[in-house]
Amino acid sequence: MNKQRLTLQLGEVTLAYSIFTKHRSSSDSDSNVIKPKHHKRRILLLHGAGVAGELTWTFIANYLEHWDEILIPDLLGMGNSFFEPTDTFSFTINDMMQSLFSLLRHHNWQSFDLAGYSLGGLVALELNREICERVASCPANMSVGRLCLIEPALFSDQSLRSALAFRETFTPIANNIKADPADSRHFIEFLDLVSPHRKGHEKTDALAVQRLQVRPHGFANALLAVSYYAKSLNERSLEQLLAVVPPGVGIIGGLSREGLMLAQQNIQHYQPNWHIESLDNADHSLVYVRPKKVAHLINTYLC
């Protein structure tokens, strides 16, 4: 695949992203057919809190089969994307979503598939809901075909109350990171929260902390964005979010919290063509440790 690394400037907001373009070989059945832009299959991949887009998705992207173009942005506060240059000011899930809208419009992406991991899963759900609402109020050209959610943030339990209580613990962690970003214990506390049953390995945790400390204030602001969003969520808004979920797949780790499975089953009540896959002996880090399997499931269910 060919790769372009680009930035989009939106006032003070800088959005960095990569576009991977599939290189078609002579063995491809349609290699001699040049697809019109609006016929190309496209997929948008959204990463989790603290770790940039390419670092999260590149290995998976290399095994994706059905898409001509793959768009991997750095969400605000992470990688090379900035809400503002100093990482001082907080941003919201809506800020992330609106920057993605600008990016999609900039490249005239009208129809695409969507995959989100952790924080990116929450942003993906909101992005899909917003697209559906815009189409309902005023016919638009943008639509999401199929969706993949990999342990999406906030969806850790079938009970909304339990899920919100869980995310409230993000606030003190974020504040501690802002106060002392050099203290690795705050980052370990985050890892213990999202992946309590992970197989303990000091080197693995040290690598995770090293990645999260690249932009500690941006990471903290992302956690605060989830907590702020959680406070605004209620049963009605949750139902609106899930009622428009398109066909697709939820992927969870077999070592992850049991509530993640319950949350995925809740999606099936709204979308009968929603599939659930659990990866044995994997925890919240499944996108990093099982990239081939994750890619295979995306190929299977988003084909």
Secondary structure, DSSP 8 states (H G I E B T S, - for coil): -EEEEEEEEETTEEEEEEEEE----TTSTTTT----GGGS-EEEEE--TTS-HHHHHHHHHTT--S-SEEEEE--TTSTT-BSSTTS-S---HHHHHHHHHHHHHHTT--EEEEEEETHHHHHHHHHHHHHHHHHHHS--S-EEEEEEEES-TT-S-SSHHHHHHHHHTHHHHHHHHHH-TT-HHHHHHHHHHH-TTS---HHHHHHHHHHHTTSHHHHHHHHHHHHHHHHH--HHHHHHHHHT--SEEEEEETTS-HHHHHHHHHHHHH-TTEEEEEETT--TTHHHH-HHHHHHHHHHH--
